[in-house]
Amino acid sequence: MTRYASISHRFWVMFSLLVAAISVVTALGVYASASSVRQAVARQELDREAVYLAGQWARNPHTPLPDTWLIHGYLQASGQSNAAVPPDLRGLAAGYHRVHQPDGTIGTVRVSDTPQGRLYLLFNNDRPSRVVMLFALIPVALVVLIIYFATWLTYRASRKALSPLVALARVVRHWNPDHPDPAALAPERLPAATDSDVEVLVAALHGFAERLDAFVERERNFTRDASHELRTPLTVMKVAADVLADEEGLSPFAARALERVRRSVREMEALIETFLVLARESESGLREEDFLANDMVAAEVARYRELLGNKPVALVLLERARFALHAPPRVFAVMVGNLIRNACLYTEKGSVTVEVEADRVRVIDTGSGMSEEDVERAFQPFYRGSRTGGRGHGIGLAIVRRIADRYGWQVTLDSELGRGTTATAQFPAAQPPDALLPAPPVKDANPDVESSH
């Protein structure tokens, strides 16, 4: 999942970009304004000097050309050469021109024809630029400082307004959903200056935390009680069925009915065990340990051989390799057991082969197979395919997918109608057996999981 920046960080970035944008726009504005003012000043001064010089020449034709800090004058007398005019000004038509002078400065030239000849008045743009920039920057700098100060106050006010949300996000970030602490979200813990909208949000989260806490407690109590209350009647039924099976003189009909009862009790035992293991795992997490996957698979194969009963189906275990895992062993057993159970349940004749390879367990059956639609929907809860004949509960493969997603394992189905189904469970974190310390072998093919609850 992509992790986004916090609200405080976003506000800081937003206001920083705002200040940077103000600075850039102000600098460009000052530069453009200074350039426009400089051009206007240059032309205004040149026109004023040309009018003044024309008036002086009308009174005294020998009035010298201007040669000041800003303006220099050059005259090409009528009928004479332009040797007195600088080379970069020669040949310019009447009007205003922007020229680069030999000393590197930039000037504005006003070329006009007078009774004395062609007059060139050159205004040095760079010299008054400092004055123009100085008088332009002083008011602009004051305005920018005021804008910066107002932006800083806005940023402080925004952070203060968002501080309750930031504090709430910090509490929720460290909140453990499995063991919620509603007191951490109590409205009285809010800062004094908290908006009403934030108070409503906190009150809603506090109520949700209390309901979640009560729900978790109810789930914990149910898991604890169900471990005993559901197993006890099944144990009684199982013992009673075993006692009846030892009675002599049962009719064939009674024997078949008794066998169905015993098979149903075994299926219900497996189903209840699966639910309790998943409930315990989701509540507080099962203890993870290193174990040899081959031993757990062999135990599940031995356990589900009884499910086949008198069906002409051979349940075969082929260990092509050995691998170890670090995970809760009972969760692994429930996952593999459901794959084997499904294969045995929907195979009427032939074989169910369980293959163990270096990083996967493959269950291959010769059952009726599944259509493409059945394969696509096989992992949906309570979905039973069109060829199941009403058998099963439709939750076995859904449990398998839930376990695989929880532990990062991969489960795939490959099936063909009339030829059977292959279920593959792959374990990316599989290790070679020598990575484990020696562990005692699994002795009981039908281990009692009461102690895990």
DAJO-V924478 format. One line per field, one symbol per residue. burial: + if it has 9 or more other C-alpha atoms within 8 Angstrom, else -. A space follows every 50 residues. Layout:
BEGIN
burial->???
END
This chain:
BEGIN
burial->-------+-+++--+---+--++--+---+---+--+++--++--+---+ --+--++-------+----++++++++-------+----------+--+- +---++++++++----++++++++++-++--++--++--+---+---+-- +---+---+-++-+-+-+--+--------+++--+++--+---+---++- -++-+++-++-++--+--++--++-++--++--+--++--++-------- ----+--+--+++-++--+--+++-++++++-+-----++++++++++++ +++++-++----+-+-+-+--++++++++-++++++++++++++++++++ +++++++++++++++++++++--++--+++--++---+-----+++++++ +-+++---+++-+-+++-+++++++++--++++--+--------+----- --+
END
